[in-house]
Each structure stands twice: as C-alpha cells, then as structure tokens.
C-alpha cells in the first residue's frame, strides 16, 4: 500500500499527502522540510555522476517502508516520491509516479510549476487526484493477489490430479502387498465362439465379471473395477475355466 506522496521542487515540499495513520518521517513540518532537502540533494548528487545513474528506490531500516523516486526531466529539480510497504510492488508504484507526473503537469502547466514561490496551497486541489492513484494501486494489488491465489489453487489441483493419476498407474503396475498370488492372473478366452453368459452363469455379479474379461485385465484389476472381493472374481473365473471358456495365466 502507498502511504505517502511527496512532490519536491528545488529542495522544498511542493505537495504532500499522507494516506495512513502510521507516524513516519514526513509527519511533522520540520521533518518534511529536512527530508525534502535531503532527497533533493541526494538526487542532485547522483546526477553529478553519470556512472551512478538515477535513484529510483530506497529502503528505510527503522521501519518497513520503502521509497520510490521519479524525476521529471521536463522540469528541473522536480522530484516525485511515494512511500509504500511490502504489499505493493515497486514496479507498480513507479508506474503510478510516472502517471502522477504527467497528470500533475497537465493540470497545472509547466509554467505554473516553474514559477512556484513556495505556497503549498497552490496545488492543494491535486490531493483528490492523489487519492485516485492510491485507490488504483490498491485495486491492482488486490487483483494481483486474487490472481496469485487462483493460480496457486490451479497448481495445487494439477498436482493432486498428477498424484491421483500416478497412484492409479502404480496400482495397475504394482500389485498391493499381501494379496493372494491368483490376483495377478489374467483370464483369457480360449474359444472364439460368442458366448452368452446368462446361459452358463447365475447372478448379475458373474455376468459383470464375464464382460470385464478382455485378456488384458488381471483378476485384481477386474476386482477394483467392479468394487468386489478378490475371491469372488477368482471363483467366477474358476467356474469359467471348468466350463472351458477361459484360461488363467
């Protein structure tokens, strides 16, 4: 979340707006003047050394706030600063500052800003616009958070599906321990003649087992498919063996 916006011109606070109750380095007028002068001097120092580049972000060690800087090249010594916490992304805050600078110049014109004489009330009407920028950044953060949560659930769901599929595959390849040896036997038809199981087998369960025999599934797999007991399927298969319809391998 963005906590403060500060616009500095020639080392003086041109406009300041706080959006949190927390007390910080900008809370008092004297501190605001010193801070404005310090950050202005800091940016001037970095401008003096091309190899250093411009300052875009600072971290305060005594609290969780970070500061993001944006310097408008169209107006000398004009700096836009935002303080924010860990809930905000630096790239989003910097984008807000760029948008803020364009909006500020469009509203007040370059001449009005260049000829500013130190009266902070001259730009007070801009505070309402600053509030819209804070709301925009909050909405962005909230949307990104929801998207991350949705993505997280998708990843978890995919992992669960993968594990479920893996377990199903393992159950096909690796028989569970402590099962009778006959569970791994595969019933195969020994006759090409089409057989109606209702003429030879009694009970719906026997008919279901008969139709599951395809020469590929083992007794264990047929048992799991039909949710039966292994011994039931095995006994039905033994009856079919006695009738000469199938063999067990």
N, C-alpha and C positions, 0 to 999 in steps of 0.2 A: 504494500500500500504506500502511496505517496503521502508524506507527512507535511512537507512544506514546499512552496515555490518561492524563489527569490530571484529578482532581476536586479543586477548591479550595473550602474553606469558611472564610469570614472571613479571607481572605488567607493561609491555611495549606494545605499539601498534605494533603488528607484521604486520598487514594489515588492511587498512581502505578504504572503498569505499562509497561515497555518491551518491544517486540517485535522489535527489530533490534539488530544488533551495533554499528552505527554510533554513535559518540560524539556527543552533542549537548548542548544547554543544560540538559537535565534529568538528565544523567549523575551529577552529584555532589550530595550532600545540601545543601550550602551554596547551590549554584546553584539547586537546586529550591526552596528557601525564598525566595530573592530573586525568582525567576521567578514563583512563586505570588503573592507580594505585589505584584509589578509588574502582572500581568494582572488581579488583583483590583482594584487601584487604577484601571487603565485602563478596566475595565468600569464602575466607580463614577463615573468622570469622564464617560463617555458617557451614563450615566443622569441626570447632572445637567443635561444639555442635551437637551431633548426633540427639538429640530430635528436633532440629530446621529443619533439612532436608536441601536440597539444594535450592538456589534461582533460580526460573525459570522465574519470571516476575516482573517488576517494572513499576509504573506509575509516570510520571513527572507532577507535579502540575501546572507549569507555561506554559505548552502547552498541546497539545492533543496527544503527542507521548507516546507510551509505549515501554518498553524494554523487550526483551525476551532473556534468557540466556540458553546456553547449554555448559556443561563442559565435555570434553572428558576424560574418565578415563584412557585411554591408554597412555596419555602424561600428566605429572604433570604440574599444573599451566597453562593449555591451556584452554582459555575460548572463546566461540563464542557468539557474541551479535548481535542482529538485533533490530533496532528501526522501529516502524510501527504505523500507525494511525488506526482510528476506522473502516476503510473499510476492514481491514484484521482480520481474526480470529486467536486468539492466538495459537490454535492447529495446524493451517496450517503453521504459522511462525516457531513454534518449530519443526515441521516435516522437514521444509526446512533447519533449522540449523543442524539437525541430518544428513541430506543428504549432506549438505555442509562439515561437519566434515569428513565424510567417503571419499568424493571426494578429499578433501584437503590432507589427509594422503596418498591416493593412488597416487596423482600427485607428491608429494614432499618427501615422505617416512618419517618414524618416526625419523630416524637418522638425516635427514636434518633439521627437526624442532627442535629436541633436541639440536643440535649444532649451532643453530642460534645465531649470535653475535650482533644482533641489526640493521642490514642493512635491511630496509623496502623494498628496491628494489629487494631483493632476491625472493620475492613472488609476484611481481607486475603482472606477466603473469597470475595470477589467477583471475585478475579483470574481464576478459572476461567471465569466468565461473560464477562469481558472477552475472553478467548481465543476464545470462540464468536463474538463480534461481529467480531473481526478475520478469522476464517475466513469469516464470512458476507460481509464486504466484499470479500475476495479472490475468492470464488466469483462474486460479482456482477460484478466487474471482468473476470474470465476469461470469463464468459458473454457480457458485452457485447463483449469483444474478438472472440470467435468469431463473434458475430452480425455485427459490422462486417466481418470477413474474408469471411463468406458473402455479405453484401450487396455487398462490393467485387467478388467473383468474378461475382456476378449482373450487376452493372453492366458489367463487362468483357465478359461473354458477350453481353449485349444490344448493346453497342457493336460487337462483332465481327459479330454477326448483321446489324445495321443496315448495316455496311460491306459485308458479303457481299451483302446484298440490293441495296445501291446499286450495287455493281460489276456484279451480274447485270443490273440495269436499264440501266446505262450500256452494257453490252455489246450490249444489244438496240437501244438508241437510237443509239449512236455506233459505227460500224464501226471495228475496229482499223486502224491505218495500214498502208500498203504492201500492201494486198490488191488483187487484180485487180478491175476495175470490175464484172465479172459477179457478184461475190459479193453485191452489193446487189440483184440482180434477183430478182423474186418470181415463181415459177412458178404459173400458174393454169390450171385445166382449161378447155378450150374446147368440151367436149362434155358433155352431160347424161347420156349413155349410161354405164351402170355397166360398168366395165372390170375384167377380171381380169388383173393384171399378169403372171401366170405364163404367159399365152399369148403375151405380146409381149416380155417381158424375161427375160434369163437371169441367174442368180445371186441369192443371198439379199440382197446389198447393194442391188441395183437395186430389189428388192421393198420393202425398208425405206424407201428414198428415196421411192418412189411413194406409200406410205401416209403420209408426212410432208407431202406437198403438200396445202395447205389454202387457198391463196390469201392467206395472211397471212404465213407464214414466208418469209424470203429464203433464197437458197442458202447464205449464211453461217450463218444460224440453223439450217438443216437439218444443215449440216456439223457444227456444235457439238453439236447434239442427238444425232447418231449417232456422234460422235467419228471422223469421216472426213476425207479431204483435200478441199479445195475443188474441185479439178479433177475428182475422182471424181464428186461430186454434179453438177457442171456438165455433164459428159459424158453422164451418165444423163438429165439434163433435156433435153439437145440431142437425144438419141435419141427422147425422148417428143415433142419438138417436130416432128421429122421424121415421126413416126407420126401427127401431127395431134391428139394428145390434150391437149397443154398449149401455153401461150404464155408467154413471158418478158417481164416488164415492169420 
